[in-house]
Amino acid sequence: MERLSFTYPARERLTRRAHVGVVGSGDLEVLLQPSSDQHAHVSVTTSVDGFAAVWKNVLDRFFGRFEGAALIEINDFGATPGVVLLRLEQAAEALRA
C-alpha cells in the first residue's frame, strides 16, 4: 500500500462535494470536497507501489483543465491511468450537475 500527496494551484472556489466510483476489483473511488485555501490537495492511497510518476502525469493532465480548490481523496485498487482520469472527470462533472 502506497500513499502519495500532490498539490496544485486553483482559481475556482468549490461549494459542493462529489463521490464517484467504488474501490474493488481494479477500480477506484474519488471523493472531492471544497478546500479551505486556493489549492487542490490530492491524497492517493493505492494498492500498487512504485507508480508515483504515473500518478503525477495523470494528475498534471487533469489539473491542466480543472482549476477547483478541492481536497481530493483517491482510493485505488489497481485502476489503469485511463480509469483514473475518467473518475476524476466524472467527479468534476458531478460538481457542475
Phi and psi in radians as a Rosetta constraint file:
Dihedral C 1 N 2 CA 2 C 2 CIRCULARHARMONIC -2.112 0.35
Dihedral N 2 CA 2 C 2 N 3 CIRCULARHARMONIC 2.486 0.35
Dihedral C 2 N 3 CA 3 C 3 CIRCULARHARMONIC -2.068 0.35
Dihedral N 3 CA 3 C 3 N 4 CIRCULARHARMONIC 2.241 0.35
Dihedral C 3 N 4 CA 4 C 4 CIRCULARHARMONIC -2.184 0.35
Dihedral N 4 CA 4 C 4 N 5 CIRCULARHARMONIC 2.619 0.35
Dihedral C 4 N 5 CA 5 C 5 CIRCULARHARMONIC -2.313 0.35
Dihedral N 5 CA 5 C 5 N 6 CIRCULARHARMONIC 2.446 0.35
Dihedral C 5 N 6 CA 6 C 6 CIRCULARHARMONIC -2.431 0.35
Dihedral N 6 CA 6 C 6 N 7 CIRCULARHARMONIC 2.619 0.35
Dihedral C 6 N 7 CA 7 C 7 CIRCULARHARMONIC -2.326 0.35
Dihedral N 7 CA 7 C 7 N 8 CIRCULARHARMONIC 2.403 0.35
Dihedral C 7 N 8 CA 8 C 8 CIRCULARHARMONIC -2.304 0.35
Dihedral N 8 CA 8 C 8 N 9 CIRCULARHARMONIC 2.550 0.35
Dihedral C 8 N 9 CA 9 C 9 CIRCULARHARMONIC -1.185 0.35
Dihedral N 9 CA 9 C 9 N 10 CIRCULARHARMONIC 2.638 0.35
Dihedral C 9 N 10 CA 10 C 10 CIRCULARHARMONIC -2.358 0.35
Dihedral N 10 CA 10 C 10 N 11 CIRCULARHARMONIC 2.697 0.35
Dihedral C 10 N 11 CA 11 C 11 CIRCULARHARMONIC -2.047 0.35
Dihedral N 11 CA 11 C 11 N 12 CIRCULARHARMONIC -0.444 0.35
Dihedral C 11 N 12 CA 12 C 12 CIRCULARHARMONIC -1.824 0.35
Dihedral N 12 CA 12 C 12 N 13 CIRCULARHARMONIC 2.249 0.35
Dihedral C 12 N 13 CA 13 C 13 CIRCULARHARMONIC -1.458 0.35
Dihedral N 13 CA 13 C 13 N 14 CIRCULARHARMONIC 2.332 0.35
Dihedral C 13 N 14 CA 14 C 14 CIRCULARHARMONIC -1.787 0.35
Dihedral N 14 CA 14 C 14 N 15 CIRCULARHARMONIC 2.630 0.35
Dihedral C 14 N 15 CA 15 C 15 CIRCULARHARMONIC -2.179 0.35
Dihedral N 15 CA 15 C 15 N 16 CIRCULARHARMONIC -0.122 0.35
Dihedral C 15 N 16 CA 16 C 16 CIRCULARHARMONIC -2.078 0.35
Dihedral N 16 CA 16 C 16 N 17 CIRCULARHARMONIC 2.924 0.35
Dihedral C 16 N 17 CA 17 C 17 CIRCULARHARMONIC -1.975 0.35
Dihedral N 17 CA 17 C 17 N 18 CIRCULARHARMONIC 2.786 0.35
Dihedral C 17 N 18 CA 18 C 18 CIRCULARHARMONIC -2.537 0.35
Dihedral N 18 CA 18 C 18 N 19 CIRCULARHARMONIC 2.578 0.35
Dihedral C 18 N 19 CA 19 C 19 CIRCULARHARMONIC -2.461 0.35
Dihedral N 19 CA 19 C 19 N 20 CIRCULARHARMONIC 2.098 0.35
Dihedral C 19 N 20 CA 20 C 20 CIRCULARHARMONIC -2.325 0.35
Dihedral N 20 CA 20 C 20 N 21 CIRCULARHARMONIC 2.636 0.35
Dihedral C 20 N 21 CA 21 C 21 CIRCULARHARMONIC 1.393 0.35
Dihedral N 21 CA 21 C 21 N 22 CIRCULARHARMONIC 2.997 0.35
Dihedral C 21 N 22 CA 22 C 22 CIRCULARHARMONIC -2.406 0.35
Dihedral N 22 CA 22 C 22 N 23 CIRCULARHARMONIC 2.636 0.35
Dihedral C 22 N 23 CA 23 C 23 CIRCULARHARMONIC -1.512 0.35
Dihedral N 23 CA 23 C 23 N 24 CIRCULARHARMONIC 2.250 0.35
Dihedral C 23 N 24 CA 24 C 24 CIRCULARHARMONIC 2.610 0.35
Dihedral N 24 CA 24 C 24 N 25 CIRCULARHARMONIC 2.510 0.35
Dihedral C 24 N 25 CA 25 C 25 CIRCULARHARMONIC 0.750 0.35
Dihedral N 25 CA 25 C 25 N 26 CIRCULARHARMONIC 1.037 0.35
Dihedral C 25 N 26 CA 26 C 26 CIRCULARHARMONIC 1.363 0.35
Dihedral N 26 CA 26 C 26 N 27 CIRCULARHARMONIC 0.387 0.35
Dihedral C 26 N 27 CA 27 C 27 CIRCULARHARMONIC -2.188 0.35
Dihedral N 27 CA 27 C 27 N 28 CIRCULARHARMONIC -3.010 0.35
Dihedral C 27 N 28 CA 28 C 28 CIRCULARHARMONIC -2.691 0.35
Dihedral N 28 CA 28 C 28 N 29 CIRCULARHARMONIC 2.881 0.35
Dihedral C 28 N 29 CA 29 C 29 CIRCULARHARMONIC -2.107 0.35
Dihedral N 29 CA 29 C 29 N 30 CIRCULARHARMONIC 2.631 0.35
Dihedral C 29 N 30 CA 30 C 30 CIRCULARHARMONIC -2.170 0.35
Dihedral N 30 CA 30 C 30 N 31 CIRCULARHARMONIC 2.166 0.35
Dihedral C 30 N 31 CA 31 C 31 CIRCULARHARMONIC -1.982 0.35
Dihedral N 31 CA 31 C 31 N 32 CIRCULARHARMONIC 2.195 0.35
Dihedral C 31 N 32 CA 32 C 32 CIRCULARHARMONIC -2.234 0.35
Dihedral N 32 CA 32 C 32 N 33 CIRCULARHARMONIC 2.292 0.35
Dihedral C 32 N 33 CA 33 C 33 CIRCULARHARMONIC -2.479 0.35
Dihedral N 33 CA 33 C 33 N 34 CIRCULARHARMONIC 2.818 0.35
Dihedral C 33 N 34 CA 34 C 34 CIRCULARHARMONIC -1.082 0.35
Dihedral N 34 CA 34 C 34 N 35 CIRCULARHARMONIC 2.519 0.35
Dihedral C 34 N 35 CA 35 C 35 CIRCULARHARMONIC -1.659 0.35
Dihedral N 35 CA 35 C 35 N 36 CIRCULARHARMONIC 2.673 0.35
Dihedral C 35 N 36 CA 36 C 36 CIRCULARHARMONIC -1.541 0.35
Dihedral N 36 CA 36 C 36 N 37 CIRCULARHARMONIC -0.072 0.35
Dihedral C 36 N 37 CA 37 C 37 CIRCULARHARMONIC -2.199 0.35
Dihedral N 37 CA 37 C 37 N 38 CIRCULARHARMONIC -3.017 0.35
Dihedral C 37 N 38 CA 38 C 38 CIRCULARHARMONIC -1.619 0.35
Dihedral N 38 CA 38 C 38 N 39 CIRCULARHARMONIC 0.740 0.35
Dihedral C 38 N 39 CA 39 C 39 CIRCULARHARMONIC -2.423 0.35
Dihedral N 39 CA 39 C 39 N 40 CIRCULARHARMONIC 2.750 0.35
Dihedral C 39 N 40 CA 40 C 40 CIRCULARHARMONIC -1.789 0.35
Dihedral N 40 CA 40 C 40 N 41 CIRCULARHARMONIC 2.215 0.35
Dihedral C 40 N 41 CA 41 C 41 CIRCULARHARMONIC -1.987 0.35
Dihedral N 41 CA 41 C 41 N 42 CIRCULARHARMONIC 2.147 0.35
Dihedral C 41 N 42 CA 42 C 42 CIRCULARHARMONIC -2.014 0.35
Dihedral N 42 CA 42 C 42 N 43 CIRCULARHARMONIC 2.230 0.35
Dihedral C 42 N 43 CA 43 C 43 CIRCULARHARMONIC -2.042 0.35
Dihedral N 43 CA 43 C 43 N 44 CIRCULARHARMONIC 2.119 0.35
Dihedral C 43 N 44 CA 44 C 44 CIRCULARHARMONIC -1.995 0.35
Dihedral N 44 CA 44 C 44 N 45 CIRCULARHARMONIC 2.228 0.35
Dihedral C 44 N 45 CA 45 C 45 CIRCULARHARMONIC -2.019 0.35
Dihedral N 45 CA 45 C 45 N 46 CIRCULARHARMONIC 2.048 0.35
Dihedral C 45 N 46 CA 46 C 46 CIRCULARHARMONIC -2.242 0.35
Dihedral N 46 CA 46 C 46 N 47 CIRCULARHARMONIC 2.568 0.35
Dihedral C 46 N 47 CA 47 C 47 CIRCULARHARMONIC -1.436 0.35
Dihedral N 47 CA 47 C 47 N 48 CIRCULARHARMONIC -0.128 0.35
Dihedral C 47 N 48 CA 48 C 48 CIRCULARHARMONIC -1.947 0.35
Dihedral N 48 CA 48 C 48 N 49 CIRCULARHARMONIC 1.995 0.35
Dihedral C 48 N 49 CA 49 C 49 CIRCULARHARMONIC -1.447 0.35
Dihedral N 49 CA 49 C 49 N 50 CIRCULARHARMONIC 2.674 0.35
Dihedral C 49 N 50 CA 50 C 50 CIRCULARHARMONIC 1.552 0.35
Dihedral N 50 CA 50 C 50 N 51 CIRCULARHARMONIC 0.246 0.35
Dihedral C 50 N 51 CA 51 C 51 CIRCULARHARMONIC -2.047 0.35
Dihedral N 51 CA 51 C 51 N 52 CIRCULARHARMONIC 0.505 0.35
Dihedral C 51 N 52 CA 52 C 52 CIRCULARHARMONIC -1.005 0.35
Dihedral N 52 CA 52 C 52 N 53 CIRCULARHARMONIC -0.700 0.35
Dihedral C 52 N 53 CA 53 C 53 CIRCULARHARMONIC -1.139 0.35
Dihedral N 53 CA 53 C 53 N 54 CIRCULARHARMONIC -0.654 0.35
Dihedral C 53 N 54 CA 54 C 54 CIRCULARHARMONIC -1.176 0.35
Dihedral N 54 CA 54 C 54 N 55 CIRCULARHARMONIC -0.775 0.35
Dihedral C 54 N 55 CA 55 C 55 CIRCULARHARMONIC -1.015 0.35
Dihedral N 55 CA 55 C 55 N 56 CIRCULARHARMONIC -0.790 0.35
Dihedral C 55 N 56 CA 56 C 56 CIRCULARHARMONIC -1.062 0.35
Dihedral N 56 CA 56 C 56 N 57 CIRCULARHARMONIC -0.747 0.35
Dihedral C 56 N 57 CA 57 C 57 CIRCULARHARMONIC -1.082 0.35
Dihedral N 57 CA 57 C 57 N 58 CIRCULARHARMONIC -0.771 0.35
Dihedral C 57 N 58 CA 58 C 58 CIRCULARHARMONIC -1.129 0.35
Dihedral N 58 CA 58 C 58 N 59 CIRCULARHARMONIC -0.787 0.35
Dihedral C 58 N 59 CA 59 C 59 CIRCULARHARMONIC -1.180 0.35
Dihedral N 59 CA 59 C 59 N 60 CIRCULARHARMONIC -0.675 0.35
Dihedral C 59 N 60 CA 60 C 60 CIRCULARHARMONIC -1.009 0.35
Dihedral N 60 CA 60 C 60 N 61 CIRCULARHARMONIC -0.738 0.35
Dihedral C 60 N 61 CA 61 C 61 CIRCULARHARMONIC -1.125 0.35
Dihedral N 61 CA 61 C 61 N 62 CIRCULARHARMONIC -0.795 0.35
Dihedral C 61 N 62 CA 62 C 62 CIRCULARHARMONIC -1.089 0.35
Dihedral N 62 CA 62 C 62 N 63 CIRCULARHARMONIC -0.811 0.35
Dihedral C 62 N 63 CA 63 C 63 CIRCULARHARMONIC -1.330 0.35
Dihedral N 63 CA 63 C 63 N 64 CIRCULARHARMONIC -0.070 0.35
Dihedral C 63 N 64 CA 64 C 64 CIRCULARHARMONIC -1.230 0.35
Dihedral N 64 CA 64 C 64 N 65 CIRCULARHARMONIC -0.346 0.35
Dihedral C 64 N 65 CA 65 C 65 CIRCULARHARMONIC -2.045 0.35
Dihedral N 65 CA 65 C 65 N 66 CIRCULARHARMONIC -0.468 0.35
Dihedral C 65 N 66 CA 66 C 66 CIRCULARHARMONIC -1.814 0.35
Dihedral N 66 CA 66 C 66 N 67 CIRCULARHARMONIC 2.193 0.35
Dihedral C 66 N 67 CA 67 C 67 CIRCULARHARMONIC -2.086 0.35
Dihedral N 67 CA 67 C 67 N 68 CIRCULARHARMONIC 0.416 0.35
Dihedral C 67 N 68 CA 68 C 68 CIRCULARHARMONIC -1.388 0.35
Dihedral N 68 CA 68 C 68 N 69 CIRCULARHARMONIC 2.444 0.35
Dihedral C 68 N 69 CA 69 C 69 CIRCULARHARMONIC -1.407 0.35
Dihedral N 69 CA 69 C 69 N 70 CIRCULARHARMONIC 1.769 0.35
Dihedral C 69 N 70 CA 70 C 70 CIRCULARHARMONIC -2.398 0.35
Dihedral N 70 CA 70 C 70 N 71 CIRCULARHARMONIC 2.690 0.35
Dihedral C 70 N 71 CA 71 C 71 CIRCULARHARMONIC -1.777 0.35
Dihedral N 71 CA 71 C 71 N 72 CIRCULARHARMONIC 2.056 0.35
Dihedral C 71 N 72 CA 72 C 72 CIRCULARHARMONIC -2.065 0.35
Dihedral N 72 CA 72 C 72 N 73 CIRCULARHARMONIC 2.183 0.35
Dihedral C 72 N 73 CA 73 C 73 CIRCULARHARMONIC -1.957 0.35
Dihedral N 73 CA 73 C 73 N 74 CIRCULARHARMONIC 2.178 0.35
Dihedral C 73 N 74 CA 74 C 74 CIRCULARHARMONIC -2.043 0.35
Dihedral N 74 CA 74 C 74 N 75 CIRCULARHARMONIC 2.163 0.35
Dihedral C 74 N 75 CA 75 C 75 CIRCULARHARMONIC -1.972 0.35
Dihedral N 75 CA 75 C 75 N 76 CIRCULARHARMONIC 1.980 0.35
Dihedral C 75 N 76 CA 76 C 76 CIRCULARHARMONIC -1.968 0.35
Dihedral N 76 CA 76 C 76 N 77 CIRCULARHARMONIC 2.461 0.35
Dihedral C 76 N 77 CA 77 C 77 CIRCULARHARMONIC -2.207 0.35
Dihedral N 77 CA 77 C 77 N 78 CIRCULARHARMONIC 0.861 0.35
Dihedral C 77 N 78 CA 78 C 78 CIRCULARHARMONIC 1.532 0.35
Dihedral N 78 CA 78 C 78 N 79 CIRCULARHARMONIC 0.480 0.35
Dihedral C 78 N 79 CA 79 C 79 CIRCULARHARMONIC -1.218 0.35
Dihedral N 79 CA 79 C 79 N 80 CIRCULARHARMONIC 2.655 0.35
Dihedral C 79 N 80 CA 80 C 80 CIRCULARHARMONIC -1.344 0.35
Dihedral N 80 CA 80 C 80 N 81 CIRCULARHARMONIC 2.801 0.35
Dihedral C 80 N 81 CA 81 C 81 CIRCULARHARMONIC -0.977 0.35
Dihedral N 81 CA 81 C 81 N 82 CIRCULARHARMONIC -0.626 0.35
Dihedral C 81 N 82 CA 82 C 82 CIRCULARHARMONIC -1.099 0.35
Dihedral N 82 CA 82 C 82 N 83 CIRCULARHARMONIC -0.695 0.35
Dihedral C 82 N 83 CA 83 C 83 CIRCULARHARMONIC -1.205 0.35
Dihedral N 83 CA 83 C 83 N 84 CIRCULARHARMONIC -0.679 0.35
Dihedral C 83 N 84 CA 84 C 84 CIRCULARHARMONIC -1.028 0.35
Dihedral N 84 CA 84 C 84 N 85 CIRCULARHARMONIC -0.867 0.35
Dihedral C 84 N 85 CA 85 C 85 CIRCULARHARMONIC -1.092 0.35
Dihedral N 85 CA 85 C 85 N 86 CIRCULARHARMONIC -0.717 0.35
Dihedral C 85 N 86 CA 86 C 86 CIRCULARHARMONIC -1.038 0.35
Dihedral N 86 CA 86 C 86 N 87 CIRCULARHARMONIC -0.835 0.35
Dihedral C 86 N 87 CA 87 C 87 CIRCULARHARMONIC -1.119 0.35
Dihedral N 87 CA 87 C 87 N 88 CIRCULARHARMONIC -0.706 0.35
Dihedral C 87 N 88 CA 88 C 88 CIRCULARHARMONIC -1.091 0.35
Dihedral N 88 CA 88 C 88 N 89 CIRCULARHARMONIC -0.739 0.35
Dihedral C 88 N 89 CA 89 C 89 CIRCULARHARMONIC -1.177 0.35
Dihedral N 89 CA 89 C 89 N 90 CIRCULARHARMONIC -0.613 0.35
Dihedral C 89 N 90 CA 90 C 90 CIRCULARHARMONIC -1.116 0.35
Dihedral N 90 CA 90 C 90 N 91 CIRCULARHARMONIC -0.716 0.35
Dihedral C 90 N 91 CA 91 C 91 CIRCULARHARMONIC -1.115 0.35
Dihedral N 91 CA 91 C 91 N 92 CIRCULARHARMONIC -0.756 0.35
Dihedral C 91 N 92 CA 92 C 92 CIRCULARHARMONIC -1.093 0.35
Dihedral N 92 CA 92 C 92 N 93 CIRCULARHARMONIC -0.703 0.35
Dihedral C 92 N 93 CA 93 C 93 CIRCULARHARMONIC -1.145 0.35
Dihedral N 93 CA 93 C 93 N 94 CIRCULARHARMONIC -0.674 0.35
Dihedral C 93 N 94 CA 94 C 94 CIRCULARHARMONIC -1.084 0.35
Dihedral N 94 CA 94 C 94 N 95 CIRCULARHARMONIC -0.509 0.35
Dihedral C 94 N 95 CA 95 C 95 CIRCULARHARMONIC -1.196 0.35
Dihedral N 95 CA 95 C 95 N 96 CIRCULARHARMONIC -0.519 0.35
Dihedral C 95 N 96 CA 96 C 96 CIRCULARHARMONIC -1.501 0.35
Dihedral N 96 CA 96 C 96 N 97 CIRCULARHARMONIC -0.252 0.35
